[in-house]
Amino acid sequence: MKLASRLARVKPSPSVAAAARAAALAAQGRDIISLTTGEPDFDTPPHIKAAAVRSIEQGMTKYTAVEGIAALRQAICAKLERENGLRYAPDQVIAGVGVKQVIYNAFMATLDAGDEVIVPAPYWVSYPDMVALAGATPVSVPCSQASGFKLQPAQLEAAITPRTRWLMLNSPSNPTGAAYSAAELRALAQVLLRHPHVWAMADDIYEHLVYGDFRFATLAQVEPELMDRTLTLNGVSKAYCMTGWRIGYGAGPRELIRAMATIQSQSITSLPSMCQAAAVEALNGPQELIAGFAARFQERRDLAAPLINAVPGLSCHVPEGAFYLYPSCAGLIGRKTAGG
Ligand SMILES: Cc1ncc(COP(=O)(O)O)c(C=O)c1O
């Protein structure tokens, strides 16, 4: 069989492949702790499940608007205003099958061969492949443990070329848990303001999982002048324990959202109607439960990070957010066990 040449540019998601292997071993009766795809181990809250069931019983089982039902787009606008101080109109937002598909739509709508996307490393494994799938070139910029795994303004300045289309900014980050303060985002924004051809995607999917006195901020909020070239991304997967419902969203300039809707209309048509009803309930319903999940993740971080740091040769940055640890084993490379 002849496959399309674009497949030569991408590999299957390694974390999804690892999750499948873990599931297969578990199905064989093996006791497996899967540390593969990033998902909360808590169940979706009952009031959110009930909203989905209700929508099915009420006959909400048909195709919907491409960008998402009106109630969902309104709930997204209300969330962005309430929690981030960002005012978007419903025609400036689009929902997708998880944030992943929203990013895919944005890349497909904006990237051509030769275009570049700056991806600060360490990064979520999917970003570079998704850029390559759209025919463009990912430009990885290594961010050291010494800088808290965060992109520095001078690094951003040096990475920008006339072909740069997007900067991917994921805070808190998968896989390091590093999160940018408002001041750090402002410093990066100053660089972006000098380069009007560069747009930014703020992947805020871990927004609610931040610990201690860290305060979450997002790019368009700290620098309103970037509103008209920022795509703010978020979703219900991580905050509301809804990874399987597959609802994410993006907010940005109308022209971009319209272009993304064109891609969506010719690929998936619309999102599952009952999942949208569940996402409306998640965004409009009680929010206190998120703090409960975050507190549990913080307990685990505070238990696991010192345990790893106590191992000679391992060292681990204590993350500001998300539910990942990113230990360095540099101190062990080249060492031998007693048995060789
Ligand atoms: C940084 C980041 N962005 C996006 C996603 C995907 O989220 P969704 O479930 O909304 O597609 C993930 C999932 O692991 C992630 O880590």
The ligand as an SDF file (V2000), in Angstrom:
LIG
                    3D

 16 16  0  0  0  0  0  0  0  0999 V2000
    0.3510   20.3530   27.2450 C   0  0  0  0  0  0  0  0  0  0  0  0
   -0.8460   19.6030   26.7980 C   0  0  0  0  0  0  0  0  0  0  0  0
   -1.6920   20.1840   25.9230 N   0  0  0  0  0  0  0  0  0  0  0  0
   -2.7780   19.5390   25.4860 C   0  0  0  0  0  0  0  0  0  0  0  0
   -3.0530   18.2530   25.8900 C   0  0  0  0  0  0  0  0  0  0  0  0
   -4.2700   17.5650   25.3300 C   0  0  0  0  0  0  0  0  0  0  0  0
   -5.4030   17.8740   26.0170 O   0  0  0  0  0  0  0  0  0  0  0  0
   -6.8380   17.4140   25.4990 P   0  0  0  0  0  0  0  0  0  0  0  0
   -7.2240   16.2190   26.3110 O   0  0  0  0  0  0  0  0  0  0  0  0
   -7.7300   18.5850   25.7500 O   0  0  0  0  0  0  0  0  0  0  0  0
   -6.6880   17.0970   24.0500 O   0  0  0  0  0  0  0  0  0  0  0  0
   -2.2060   17.6010   26.7780 C   0  0  0  0  0  0  0  0  0  0  0  0
   -2.4750   16.2110   27.1840 C   0  0  0  0  0  0  0  0  0  0  0  0
   -1.6680   15.5310   27.7730 O   0  0  0  0  0  0  0  0  0  0  0  0
   -1.0830   18.3040   27.2550 C   0  0  0  0  0  0  0  0  0  0  0  0
   -0.2330   17.7400   28.1250 O   0  0  0  0  0  0  0  0  0  0  0  0
  1  2  1  0
  2  3  1  0
  2 15  2  0
  3  4  2  0
  4  5  1  0
  5  6  1  0
  5 12  2  0
  6  7  1  0
  7  8  1  0
  8  9  2  0
  8 10  1  0
  8 11  1  0
 12 13  1  0
 12 15  1  0
 13 14  2  0
 15 16  1  0
M  END
$$$$
